[in-house]
Amino acid sequence: MSKDKKINPRADMLMGSMRSMGYSFESAVADVIDNSITAKCTTVKIMFPSTPLDELAVGILDDGIGMSREVLINAMRYGSIASEYKREDDDLGRFGLGLKSASLSQCKVLTVISYYEGNVAAYSWDYNYILQRKDWIAKELLKEEILRLPYIEELTTQGKGTLVLWQDFDILHKSSEGLIFDALNDMKVRLDDALGLIFHRFLSSNKNKVYLYINNHKVRPQDPFLESHPKTTTKKERSIAIQDTTGIERHIVIKPFVLPYATDLTDKDRKLIGGIENLRLRQGFYIYRNNRLIIWGTWFGMKPRAELTKNARIRVDIPNSLDDIWSIDVKKQSASIPKRIQQQLKNTVMQALEISTAKQTHRGRKEKIDDELDYIWERYQDRNNAFYYQINRDSKLFQFVREQMTEGDFYLLQMLLNEVEKNLPIQQMYIDKSNEKITIQESDQRLEEVLEIGTSMAKSIKTFTNRSYQDIVDDLMKSEPLCNFSQVREILLNRLNNEAN
């Protein structure tokens, strides 16, 4: 018969390994904020040193309900709650590891101070001390030690809540070559962007609203879907039923969005989506767990990211009771779609991609593509199903220019156009377009230029036909560039009729 053998993990080795779980600074801070929100806070302040002379510590302070000494001890315990344990519906935790593993991935010393019902308690995990003792020994801070901690006045003035303190940034010291203050200063900018996205629903909510501050700067919510924009395309929200591991039916809520074209966005819109330069990277699924964004910017292998689909977003809301089915990891940075709903989600994805592609493809014309319209450029498909572009030699403008030229001049024009078509800077245009840096240079005289083109063409046609100017102009208005300037028609007609009289 087998015998039980107790084998305790080595504290120094296990804690050291868990420090290398792959948290970014932003994801580590977000994990701590999850605990604050679960503690019913309304405000979280992330405090950084203001000058190089300040103590190099980061504090995350909330005004939540706080923890008693006993509750705080349990919160400092590794694996304080089993992942399968039934939690409250609004609980943002899972493994009981986030506070410790996230914090100690960034620093060697984690101290948690909590103010509850007039009493203050503080415990600390010090990795240096663990390396010496090689055992799971946390430090309980005395009152005089607590009063010497950075940012403690903020907590005592508040009179409730919890302060999470990070000190001894060994990893940051190595990566910044000792310039820890400068590195922390840079982190503030990245943190502002990340928190504004991850917690945007809490920041913009009218119910259970949460305020986030980085020092004295208020974090503004982003809106990855631009829901209030009149040109955002939305599809109907739908619910998918799925059983959790206990057999209880749960619901996943899905809603697709396609953002407006870049030129329809104001500066404010661009800030709300996190910058136009991130459009391509942020396409895909947005997975929310209890309103907290955990995964974004991926199609989960259903489709690669592409330029034409960069405006497509699929919002998915899941309850925390489905964490295991979605394979959500400790860091809340990775997940996988349950196979039983993959096909249903794929159909939703394909619809959104079709809309996004259509928006991008048709945007090149200022009017709806119409077989009757006469364009300057034509798009052709070769026998390998690839596309190439040529100047439309049948366009009215081309034919008009052709008629004014000798055969020798026309030969030279054809030679030039052939080289223009074969030497389009497609790669550079693609790069510029991806960065939304392409614009059409419209001069103040553009309207007059188009009028001159229309006048010359109409007079030439009138010379060889008995058609009225109204008929000629109506026909020309189906050609580029005139079709892009609807106001030209009446002006052109008046000018031609006046000159004829």
C-alpha positions in Angstrom: 0.0 0.0 0.0 1.3 3.5 -0.9 2.3 5.9 1.8 1.6 9.6 2.1 4.7 11.7 1.8 4.5 15.5 2.5 6.7 17.4 0.1 6.6 21.2 0.6 7.7 23.4 -2.2 10.9 25.4 -1.6 9.9 29.0 -1.0 12.9 30.6 -2.5 12.8 28.5 -5.7 9.0 28.7 -6.2 8.7 32.4 -5.5 11.6 33.1 -7.8 10.0 31.1 -10.6 6.6 32.8 -10.1 8.4 36.2 -10.5 9.1 35.2 -14.1 5.5 34.6 -15.2 5.6 37.3 -17.8 3.6 40.1 -16.4 4.1 43.5 -18.0 4.1 46.5 -15.7 0.7 47.5 -17.0 -0.8 44.1 -16.6 0.6 43.8 -13.1 -0.9 47.2 -12.0 -4.2 46.1 -13.6 -4.2 42.9 -11.6 -3.9 44.8 -8.4 -6.7 47.2 -9.5 -8.9 44.1 -10.0 -8.7 43.5 -6.2 -9.6 47.2 -5.5 -12.7 47.0 -7.7 -13.8 43.7 -6.1 -13.4 45.6 -2.7 -16.1 48.1 -3.9 -13.7 51.1 -4.3 -14.7 54.2 -6.2 -11.2 55.6 -6.6 -7.8 54.1 -7.2 -4.6 56.2 -7.2 -1.4 54.9 -8.7 1.4 56.9 -7.1 4.9 57.3 -8.6 7.9 59.2 -7.2 7.7 62.9 -8.3 11.5 63.6 -8.3 14.7 61.4 -8.4 15.2 62.3 -4.7 11.9 60.7 -3.6 12.0 57.1 -2.5 11.7 54.8 -5.6 8.4 53.2 -4.7 5.1 52.7 -6.5 1.9 52.8 -4.5 -1.6 51.6 -5.5 -4.2 53.0 -3.2 -7.9 52.4 -3.2 -10.8 53.6 -1.0 -12.5 50.2 -0.9 -13.8 48.4 2.2 -10.3 47.5 3.4 -9.3 44.2 5.2 -9.1 43.1 8.8 -5.8 41.6 10.0 -7.1 38.0 9.4 -8.5 38.8 6.0 -5.2 40.5 5.0 -3.1 37.5 6.1 -5.3 35.3 3.9 -4.9 37.7 1.0 -1.1 37.5 1.3 -1.3 33.7 1.2 -0.3 32.1 -2.2 -3.4 30.3 -3.6 -5.8 32.0 -1.1 -8.7 30.7 -3.1 -9.1 27.7 -5.4 -9.8 28.5 -9.1 -12.9 26.2 -9.0 -14.3 27.9 -5.9 -17.6 29.7 -6.5 -17.1 33.4 -6.3 -19.3 36.4 -6.4 -20.5 37.4 -9.9 -18.5 40.6 -9.8 -15.3 39.1 -8.5 -12.4 39.9 -10.8 -9.9 37.4 -9.3 -9.5 33.7 -9.9 -6.5 31.8 -8.5 -5.7 33.8 -5.4 -2.3 34.5 -6.9 -2.7 37.8 -8.8 -1.8 40.3 -6.0 1.4 38.4 -5.1 2.6 37.1 -8.5 1.8 40.4 -10.3 3.5 42.6 -7.7 6.6 40.5 -7.2 7.1 40.2 -10.9 7.9 43.9 -10.8 9.7 44.3 -7.4 11.4 42.4 -4.6 9.4 43.8 -1.8 5.6 43.8 -1.7 3.8 45.4 1.3 0.1 45.6 1.7 -1.4 48.0 4.3 -5.1 48.0 4.9 -7.2 50.3 7.0 -10.4 48.6 8.3 -12.8 49.9 10.9 -10.2 52.2 12.5 -7.4 49.7 12.6 -4.3 49.4 10.3 -2.6 46.2 9.5 0.4 45.6 7.2 2.2 42.5 5.9 5.1 42.2 3.5 6.7 39.7 1.2 10.4 40.4 0.9 12.1 38.2 -1.7 15.5 39.0 -0.2 14.3 37.7 3.1 12.8 34.6 1.5 16.2 33.8 -0.1 17.8 34.0 3.3 15.2 31.9 5.3 14.2 29.6 2.4 10.7 29.4 3.9 7.3 31.1 3.4 7.8 33.8 6.1 6.0 37.1 5.6 6.8 40.1 7.8 4.1 41.7 10.0 5.0 45.4 10.2 4.9 47.3 13.5 3.0 50.6 13.8 6.2 52.7 13.7 7.4 50.8 10.6 4.0 51.4 8.9 4.2 55.2 9.6 7.6 55.3 7.8 6.3 53.8 4.5 5.9 55.9 1.4 2.4 57.2 0.6 1.1 56.1 4.0 -0.3 59.6 4.7 -2.6 59.2 1.8 -4.1 56.0 3.3 -4.4 57.4 6.9 -5.9 60.6 5.7 -8.5 58.6 3.7 -9.3 56.6 6.8 -10.2 53.4 4.9 -9.0 51.2 2.0 -5.9 49.4 1.0 -2.4 50.5 -0.1 -0.3 48.1 -2.1 3.4 49.2 -2.1 6.1 48.1 -4.5 9.8 48.6 -3.6 13.2 47.4 -4.8 12.8 47.2 -8.5 15.6 44.8 -9.3 14.3 43.8 -12.8 13.7 47.4 -13.8 17.2 48.3 -12.4 18.8 45.9 -14.9 16.7 46.8 -17.9 17.1 50.6 -17.4 20.8 50.3 -16.4 20.1 51.8 -13.0 17.9 54.7 -14.2 14.8 53.5 -12.3 13.2 56.9 -11.8 13.4 57.6 -15.6 12.0 54.1 -16.3 9.1 54.6 -13.9 8.4 58.0 -15.5 8.2 56.3 -18.9 5.8 53.7 -17.4 3.3 56.4 -16.5 2.5 57.2 -20.1 2.1 53.5 -21.1 0.1 52.9 -18.0 -2.3 55.7 -18.8 -3.1 54.2 -22.2 -3.4 50.6 -20.9 -5.7 51.4 -18.0 -7.9 53.7 -20.1 -8.6 50.7 -22.3 -8.7 47.8 -19.8 -11.0 49.5 -17.4 -12.9 51.8 -19.9 -16.3 50.4 -18.9 -15.7 51.2 -15.2 -14.3 54.6 -16.0 -17.3 55.6 -18.2 -20.1 53.8 -16.3 -22.9 55.8 -14.7 -23.4 52.9 -12.3 -20.5 51.7 -10.0 -18.2 54.2 -11.7 -14.5 53.9 -10.8 -12.0 56.8 -11.0 -8.3 56.1 -11.7 -5.5 58.6 -11.1 -1.8 58.4 -11.9 -0.4 60.8 -9.4 -2.6 63.9 -10.1 -3.5 62.9 -13.7 -7.0 61.5 -14.2 -7.2 58.4 -16.5 -9.7 58.9 -19.3 -11.7 56.0 -20.7 -11.1 54.9 -24.2 -13.9 53.5 -26.4 -12.5 50.8 -28.8 -15.9 50.6 -30.6 -16.8 54.3 -30.9 -20.4 53.3 -30.0 -21.8 56.8 -30.1 -20.2 57.7 -33.5 -23.0 58.0 -36.2 -20.8 56.2 -38.8 -19.9 53.2 -36.6 -21.6 50.1 -38.0 -23.1 47.8 -35.4 -24.8 44.4 -35.7 -27.4 43.0 -33.4 -26.3 41.8 -30.1 -26.7 38.0 -29.6 -26.4 35.6 -26.8 -24.9 32.1 -26.9 -25.8 29.5 -24.2 -23.0 27.3 -22.9 -22.8 25.0 -19.9 -20.1 25.5 -17.3 -18.1 22.6 -15.8 -20.9 22.0 -13.2 -23.6 21.7 -15.9 -25.2 25.1 -15.3 -26.2 27.0 -18.4 -24.4 30.3 -18.8 -24.6 33.0 -21.5 -22.0 34.7 -23.6 -23.0 38.0 -25.2 -21.6 39.0 -28.5 -21.8 42.2 -30.5 -19.8 43.1 -33.7 -18.7 46.7 -34.6 -17.0 48.2 -37.6 -15.4 51.6 -37.0 -15.8 54.5 -39.3 -13.3 55.3 -42.0 -10.2 57.2 -40.7 -11.1 60.5 -42.4 -14.5 60.5 -40.6 -12.8 60.5 -37.2 -12.1 63.7 -35.2 -9.0 64.1 -33.0 -11.2 63.2 -30.1 -12.4 60.0 -31.8 -8.7 59.0 -32.5 -7.8 59.4 -28.9 -10.8 57.3 -27.8 -9.7 54.3 -29.9 -6.1 54.7 -28.6 -4.6 56.3 -31.7 -5.0 55.8 -35.4 -1.6 54.1 -35.6 -3.0 51.2 -33.4 -6.0 50.4 -35.6 -4.5 47.4 -37.4 -3.1 46.0 -34.1 -6.3 46.4 -32.2 -8.7 44.7 -34.7 -10.3 41.4 -33.6 -12.0 40.1 -30.5 -12.4 42.1 -27.3 -13.1 39.6 -24.4 -14.6 41.1 -21.3 -14.9 39.3 -18.0 -17.3 41.1 -15.6 -16.8 44.3 -17.7 -13.0 44.1 -17.4 -11.2 43.8 -20.7 -8.8 40.9 -20.6 -8.0 40.0 -24.2 -8.0 42.2 -27.3 -6.4 42.6 -30.7 -6.6 38.9 -31.9 -8.8 36.8 -34.2 -7.8 33.6 -32.3 -6.4 32.1 -35.5 -9.7 32.5 -37.4 -8.2 35.1 -39.7 -4.8 36.9 -39.8 -4.8 40.7 -39.2 -5.2 42.6 -42.4 -5.3 46.2 -43.6 -8.9 45.9 -45.0 -10.2 44.4 -41.7 -8.5 46.8 -39.3 -11.8 48.5 -38.4 -13.6 45.3 -37.3 -14.2 44.5 -33.6 -16.1 41.8 -31.9 -17.1 42.5 -28.3 -17.6 39.3 -26.2 -18.9 39.3 -22.6 -18.3 36.2 -20.4 -19.1 35.6 -16.8 -16.3 34.5 -14.4 -18.0 31.2 -14.0 -16.6 30.3 -17.5 -12.9 31.1 -16.7 -11.8 27.4 -17.0 -13.7 26.8 -20.2 -12.1 29.9 -21.8 -8.7 28.8 -20.3 -8.1 32.2 -18.8 -4.6 32.3 -17.3 -3.4 33.8 -14.0 -2.2 37.0 -15.7 -5.6 37.4 -17.5 -3.6 38.0 -20.7 -4.4 34.8 -22.7 -7.5 32.7 -23.4 -8.9 30.3 -26.0 -12.3 30.0 -27.5 -14.3 27.0 -26.4 -14.6 24.6 -29.3 -18.3 24.2 -28.8 -19.0 27.8 -29.8 -16.1 28.4 -32.3 -18.3 28.0 -35.4 -21.0 30.4 -34.1 -18.3 33.0 -33.4 -16.7 32.4 -36.7 -19.9 33.3 -38.5 -20.1 36.6 -36.6 -16.5 37.3 -37.4 -16.9 36.8 -41.1 -19.9 39.2 -41.2 -17.9 41.9 -39.5 -14.9 41.3 -41.8 -17.1 41.6 -44.9 -18.5 44.9 -43.7 -15.0 46.2 -42.8 -13.6 45.1 -46.2 -16.5 46.7 -48.1 -16.0 50.0 -46.2 -12.3 50.1 -47.1 -12.7 48.9 -50.7 -15.5 51.4 -51.6 -14.0 54.3 -49.9 -11.7 55.2 -52.8 -14.7 56.8 -54.6 -16.5 59.8 -53.3 -19.7 58.5 -54.8 -21.1 55.0 -54.7 -19.4 52.7 -57.3 -21.7 52.6 -60.4 -21.1 50.9 -63.7 -22.2 54.0 -65.5 -19.5 56.1 -63.9 -16.3 56.8 -65.9 -13.2 56.5 -63.7 -9.7 57.6 -64.4 -8.1 54.4 -62.9 -9.3 50.9 -63.7 -8.7 47.8 -61.6 -8.1 44.5 -63.6 -7.7 40.9 -62.5 -5.1 38.6 -64.1 -5.4 34.9 -64.7 -3.7 34.3 -61.2 -6.5 36.2 -59.5 -4.1 39.0 -58.7 -5.0 42.7 -59.4 -3.3 45.4 -61.3 -4.2 49.0 -62.1 -4.1 51.0 -65.3 -5.2 54.5 -66.5 -8.6 54.1 -68.2 -7.9 54.8 -71.8 -11.6 54.8 -72.5 -12.4 57.6 -70.1 -13.8 60.8 -71.5 -11.0 62.9 -70.1 -8.3 60.6 -71.7 -10.1 60.6 -75.0 -10.5 64.4 -74.9 -6.7 64.8 -74.3 -6.0 62.2 -77.1 -8.0 64.2 -79.6 -5.9 67.3 -79.0 -2.6 65.5 -79.7 -0.6 64.5 -82.8 0.3 60.8 -83.2 3.9 61.6 -82.1 2.7 63.4 -79.0 0.3 60.5 -78.2 3.1 58.0 -78.6 5.1 59.8 -76.0 2.1 60.1 -73.7 1.5 56.4 -73.9 5.2 55.7 -73.1 5.0 57.9 -70.0 1.7 56.3 -68.8 3.0 52.8 -69.2 6.0 53.6 -67.0 3.7 55.4 -64.4 1.5 52.2 -64.2 4.5 49.9 -63.9 6.3 51.9 -61.2 3.6 52.7 -58.7 5.2 52.9 -55.3 2.8 50.3 -53.9 4.9 49.2 -50.9 5.4 52.8 -49.7 1.8 53.6 -50.3 0.8 50.6 -48.3 3.0 51.7 -45.4 1.7 55.2 -45.5 -1.9 54.0 -45.7 -1.4 51.6 -42.8 -0.3 54.7 -40.8 -3.2 56.8 -42.2 -0.6 59.2 -43.6 -2.0 59.4 -47.1 -4.0 62.5 -48.1 -5.3 64.0 -51.3 -3.7 67.3 -51.9 -6.6 69.5 -52.8 -5.6 73.0 -53.7 -7.8 76.1 -53.2 -8.1 76.3 -57.0 -9.3 72.7 -57.4 -12.9 73.6 -58.1 -11.8 76.0 -60.7 -9.5 73.4 -62.2 -12.4 71.0 -62.6 -14.6 73.7 -64.1 -11.9 74.4 -66.7 -11.7 70.7 -67.6 -15.5 70.5 -67.9 -15.7 73.7 -69.9 -13.0 72.6 -72.4 -14.5 69.1 -72.8 -18.1 70.4 -73.2 -17.0 73.0 -75.9 -15.1 70.3 -77.8 -18.1 67.9 -77.8 -20.4 70.7 -78.8 -18.2 71.5 -81.9 -18.8 68.0 -83.3 -22.4 67.4 -82.2 -25.8 69.1 -82.1 -26.4 68.0 -78.4 -27.5 70.6 -75.9 -25.1 71.8 -73.2 -27.4 70.3 -70.6 -27.2 66.9 -72.2 -23.4 67.2 -72.6 -22.9 68.3 -69.0 -25.2 65.5 -67.6 -23.0 63.0 -69.5 -19.7 64.6 -68.3 -21.0 64.5 -64.7 -20.7 60.7 -64.9 -16.9 61.0 -65.4 -14.0 61.7 -63.1 -13.0 64.2 -61.9 -16.4 66.0 -62.4 -18.4 63.2 -60.7 -16.6 64.0 -57.5 -17.8 67.6 -57.5 -21.6 67.7 -57.6 -21.6 71.5 -57.2 -19.9 71.8 -60.6 -22.9 71.0 -62.7 -25.0 74.2 -62.2 -21.9 76.4 -62.3 -20.7 74.8 -65.5 -24.1 74.9 -67.2 -24.5 78.6 -66.4 -21.0 79.4 -67.7 -21.5 77.5 -71.0 -24.9 79.0 -71.6 -23.7 82.5 -70.8 -20.8 82.2 -73.2 -23.1 80.8 -75.9 -25.4 83.8 -75.6 
